[in-house]
Amino acid sequence: MPERKAIRYLVVTAAMITLLLFATTLGSVFHHHASSTDTNCSICHLTHQPITPQVATCASVVAAVAMLAEAQEPEFVSSPVAPRFPARAPPSA
């Protein structure tokens, strides 16, 4: 039984790779532009584009956007000690 599972995984993997290659080829065949002078198309010029590293052209600057008001003190103060109220008697019927 494990042998059949391994064969099934190989067949499914091969089918997925074939589908990917078929879809990629079909997408390249039907790829066209409205104007014939498109020189920046990444699909058309994929094979002969040089690999260039992305260089940051601007320096990051930290600027103050707005002044925030200081945080206010809460109106209640939490205490780890529970208040000591006297025990109540059960209600009379």
Phi, psi and omega in degrees: 000317179298332180293322179294324179294319179295319178295321179297318178297319179295318180295316179296318178297315179296322178294320179294318178295318178297318178297319178297314179295320179296314181294322179294316179295317179296322177295324178289325181292318183269009180281123177210167182240155176289323176248145183275002183252031179278106183263356183252015181285123183285340178280315182293323186254026184294321187283336183237034173265131178288149177275113180240136178288148179279116181255132178289127182262353180230150178269144179279135182234132178266122180236144177285126182267315181206156176269129180262144178289154179290151179292136181272155177289143179292153181284343179241157178240121180279146182228139178287347181262126179288146178294147185260090176268147177291149180292143180263150176281155178295151181295144181272143182268000000 
